[in-house]
Amino acid sequence: MEQSVIVGIITFCLGVIFGHRLTLWRDKRKEFNEIAQPIRETLLKEREIRSPIASGIGAIDADRLEFAMPFWRRCGFRKAWESYQNSKKETYQDSVGQSFYKTPENIALHIDNVLRYTKRQ
């Protein structure tokens, strides 16, 4: 009799702990997806247009996304973000005054690298 009560209490405690952890993970995924979705949309538009005039994502959005990521993905995201920012600086103007990327394929590659970190979880 006492053994079945102890097993029931242990099972209950494990269920509470396990359920709590699953709820925390669900909330973190939901928060990440809410932050990542608008950033993903902006990057997809920029990849399609490939113009320096397109707004892209700012440092604040990148910081929010990085903070919502697990710690083991942050370093890779930071490198992809920095290469994306550096490639956006490589522009030129034609005789009419329009701005263009020097290598549009390069910016598309860097956008794709950043997009890998914005997939839904």
DOSE-672695 format. One record per residue (C-alpha): y, x negated, z negated. Coordinates in steps of 0.1 Angstrom, whole numbers, plus 5000, padded with zeros to 4 digits. Layout:
<atoms>
YXZ/...
</atoms>
This chain:
<atoms>
500050005000/502549734990/501649535021/502449815045/505849865028/506649495031/505649495068/507749805074/510849645057/510349325077/509949515110/513049725102/515149415095/513949235126/514749555147/518249565132/518949195139/517449215174/519449535183/522649385170/522249065191/521549275222/524649485216/526749165213/525349025245/526049365263/529649365251/530149005263/528749085297/530949385299/534049185290/533148915315/532649165343/535949345335/537849005338/535848875368/536049185391/539849175399/539648795403/536748825427/538649085447/541648865450/539548565460/537648765487/541048885501/542348525501/539248395518/539648655546/543348595551/543448215545/547148195542/549248005516/551348315513/548348505498/548848505460/545348375450/544648365413/546848215387/546147985358/546248265333/543548455351/541448145354/541848075317/540848425308/537748395330/536848055317/537148185281/534748475289/532148245303/529248085284/530147725273/527547575297/529247715328/532847625318/532747265330/531547355365/534047635367/536847405357/535947155384/535647425411/539047565399/540747225401/539447155436/540547505446/544047445433/544247095449/543147235483/545847515481/548547235480/547547095514/549847305536/552147245565/554847435583/555147485621/558347475641/559047845633/558647785596/555347955590/553047795564/549447725571/546547535554/545847205569/542147275568/541347645564/537647575563/538247355533/540047625513/537247875522/534647635508/536647595476/537047975473/533348015477/532747765449/534947955426/533448285437/530048165425/531348195389/532648555393/529348725401/528549025379/526348965349/
</atoms>
